[in-house]
Amino acid sequence: MTASLPSGVWPAMVTPFTDSRDVDWQSLDRLVEWYLNTGADGLFPVSLSSEMYELTDAERVSIVERVVDVADGRVPVIATGTFGRQISDEAAFVRRLSDTGADAIVVNAAEMAAAAETDEQWAARIEQLLALTDGIPLGLYECPIPYHRLVSTKTLRDVAATDRFVFVKDTCCDSELLAERVNAVAATSIGLYNANAPLLLESLRNGADGYCGIAANFYPGLLSWLCENYSTDPNVAAALGRFLSIADYLVRAEYPGGAKRYLARKGVIETVHCRSTSDSVSEDHLATLDALESEIEDWRDRLGIVPVSD
């Protein structure tokens, strides 16, 4: 069986850019360390949060190489490797990313078939990709771009049966479907990581392996505490879950610019530039982020989470 990945918190990483919109490698190094020091159990560069569609192939490879190097085996690293090309080209890029030392390469579900195409057509392309990628561990990502393709429970079972997939970033945002999917991959090599923070506590109770999403760019430590302690301290977990549900609406606003502004204010990254959207963040949202940070600090104190030197 393909080796499983650790449960817990997997940040969908942002990509820092310099004033000239090049990748800011020094900020990226500090960002990796911040994630690791604040509770991340794995790292997901080259995701939608990373503005992956605004990166060149060379940048995608170099970013993954850098994250793997800085992480230095402390946590596993995964990265998206499919971008709407012919299957032979997709497979070549999957192999190229795997050569960086990444632990798994993630398949964007929406890039394996057009919106009007059937699950059977989707599955046929997955079979082709598997045949061309020489046993490389893979993940599955229900990315909302170029369109939001949710895999059926049957398809997920079929994917699990290949024994090649180790990771699913679930974006269904439906508690019943999440529970059904968890059951579908139980006792397989696949870890299912919920991208929806408001449903995180419920999904953990139902057997999900953890969280992979944008909130880990703001308070990975709180998410990590919940993943580790939801069953042993249920009353505090329930209160934290309520806070995370409210906070999620705030962190999604003006994203990823708001996340970069938040990280810059903490001294983690140098600049706040984006390629996929405007750099500007409204004054109202900046005030919201200040208030949110105060609440985050209160929760850190309540949970006994030692602050990280930024």
N, C-alpha and C positions, 0 to 999 in steps of 0.2 A: 504494500500500500504506500502511496506517496505520502511523505512526511507532512504532518499537519503543522499549521502555524499557531502561535500562541494566541490565547484569548486576550481580551482587554480592549485598549483604546488605540486606534489607528488614525492619526490625523490625515485628512486629505490636505496635503501641504500646499501652501501658497508659494509662488515664485517671486523672490525679490528682484527688482530691476533698478538699474542705475538711472541717473538723470538722462542718459542717452538711450535708455530702454534696453540696454544689454543686461544679461543676467548678472546680478550682483553676487559674486561668489563668496565674498567675505560675510555678507549678510546671510547667505544660505548656510554657511558653516555655523554661524551663531544660532540660526533658526533650528537646525538639527539638534544642537546641544540643548536648546530651550525645550524642544519637544521631549527629549530624552530625560531631562532633569525634572520635568513636570508631569511625568506619568505615562508617556507613550510606550506601548508595547510592540509597535511596529510602525513603519513609515510608508506613506503612499505618495511619492512624488509623481509627476506627470499624470495628474488627475484633472478634472474640470476646474477645481479650485486652483490648480497650478497654471491655469490658462493654457492648457496643453495644445489647443488648436491654434494658438498664436505662437507656438514654439516651432522651430525647424527640427528636422530629424536629428541633426548634429547637436542641437541644444538639448533635445530630449535625452539623447545618449549621454552627453556630458553631465547633465544634472543628475541622472541616476548614478553614474560613476562617482560623482562627488559625494552624493548622499551615502552610497555604500561605503566609500572610503572613510567619511567622517563617523558614520555609525560604527564601523570597525567591528562588526559582529555582535555589538551589544543588543541590537534588535534586528529582525529581518526587514528587508526592503522589497516592495513590489512596485510595479509601474505599468501604466497602460501601454499596450503595444499594437493596437489595431486602429487604423485611421481611414477606413473606407477605400482601401485599395484592392487590387486583385489578390486572391488568396495566396498565390505564390509570393507576392510582394509583402503581404502581411506576415507570412511565415518567415520571410527573410529578416524582417525588422524584429519580430519576436526573438529570433535567434541572436540578432545583434544586441538587443537589450539584455538578453540572458547572459551574454558574454561579459557584461559589466559586473557580474556577481550578484545581481538581483535574485531574490529567492523565488519569485514567481512573476510571470508576466500576465497582465490582466487584459481580458478580451472585453471590449465595449460591446454590449449586446446589440446596440442599435447599428453597429457597423457591419454586422454579419448578414443582414438582410434588409431590404427596403421595407417601409412601413406596411405596404400592401402584401408582402410576401408571407408565406405560411411558416408555421413552426417547422414543418418538414424541410422546407428549403433552408431555413436557418440551421437546422441540425445537420443537413448535408454539408454545409460549409464548415461547420465545426469539425466534422469528421475529416474533411480535407486538411484543415489547419492542424489537427492532431497528427495526422500522418506525416506532415511536413516539418514538425517541430521536435522530433527526436526525443520524446519523453520529458520535455521541459515542463515543470509545474506551472499551471495556469490559474488565473482567477477570472471571475465574471463580475462585470460592473454594469448595472442598469443606469447608465448615464443618460440624462435628459436631452443630450445633444448627440447627433443631429435630430433625433426625435426620441421620445421616451418609450422604449420597448421593454415591457415586463415579461419575463419568462414564465411560462405556465409551470405548475407544480410537476406535471409529468415531464416536461422538458428538464426541469431541475433534477429530477430523479435520474433521467437519462444521462445528464452531465455528470452527476455523482458516480454513476456506474462505470464511467470511463476510467476512473481512478487516476485522472490527470489533474483534476481541479482541487485546489486547496483553499480557495477564498471566494466568497460572494459578498459584494457590497449591495445590500438589499435596499431598494428605494421605493418599495410598494406603498409605504406609509399606511398600512392597513393591518390592524392588530390580529384579526382572524387569519388573514393570508400569511402573515409573518409566522404565526404558530404552525400553520400547515406546512410552510416551507422548512421550518426547523425540524419538524418530524420527517420530512422528505429526505433530509441529508443526515439524519441521526446515524451514528455508527459508521460514517464514511470519513474520508480524509478532508472533507469540506468544512471550513469554519464559516458561519454566517454572521455577518457584522451589519447591524442595523444603522442606516444613515439618518434615521429620524429620532432626534433626541427626545421629543415629547413621549415617544413610545418606547424609549430605551428600557425603563424599569420593567414594564410589562413584558417586553421581549426577552429580557434576561430571565425573568421568572419562568418563561416558557421554553428556555433552553438556548437562546441565542448566545453566540460566543463573544459579543462585545459591540463596540461602536466604531464606525468609520464615517466621519463627516466633518462639516465645517466648524462646528462648535469647539472642536479640539484645537482650533487656532486661537481660542479665547481662554478656556478653562479646562485643559486636559486633566489636571489634577482632580477636579470634582468628578469628571466622568470616570476616571480611573478608580476613585474611591467607591463610586456606585457599583462599578463592575465587580469589585473585589468584596464589597460588604453588603450588597443588597439583601442577602439571605440571613446574615448574622445580626444585622441591626436594622430590622424592617421599618421601624417607626421613623428613624432619621432618614433612611433611604426614601421613604414615601414623601417626606418633606422636601428632600433634595430633588426628587423627581418632579415635584410641583414647581420648584424654582427653575429647573432646567427647561420645563415646558414653556414657562413665561419668557425666560431669557432667550430661547431659541428664536422667537419672533424678532427680537432685537438684533441678534447677531446676523440674521439673514438680510437685514436691511442694508442697502448700499454695499453689497458684497461683490467682489473681494476687497474693494477700497477701504471699507470700514475695518476689516480685519488687519489690513496692512497698516492703517493709521493706529490701530490699537497696539500692534506689535512694535511699531516705531516709537510710540510714546513710552513703551516699556524698555526701549533701548535694544530690542532684539534685532531689528533690521534698521537699515540706514535711511531708506527713502520709501515712498508710498506709491510709486508709479505702477500703473497697470497697462497692459496692452489690449485687453478685451473690453475695457470700459473706461469711463472717465476717471481721472485721479481724484477729482473733487469729492469731498464728503461734506454734507451740510452741517452748519453749526448746531442745528437741533440734534443731529445724530452724534456729533462729538460730545454734546452734553449728555446724551443717553449713554454713550460708552463710558464716560466718567462715572455716572451713577451706577452703571453695571459693574465697573471695577470695584467700587465700594462694596457692593453686595457680594462679589466674588471673594473679596478679602474677609468679609464677615464669615462666609461659609468656610474658607480655609481655616480661620481661627476655630470655628465650631468643630471642624473635623480633625483638627490637630495636624493639618498639612503645613509643613515647614516651608516658608517662602523661599523661592529660588533667587539667587543673585543674578539679575538680568545683565 
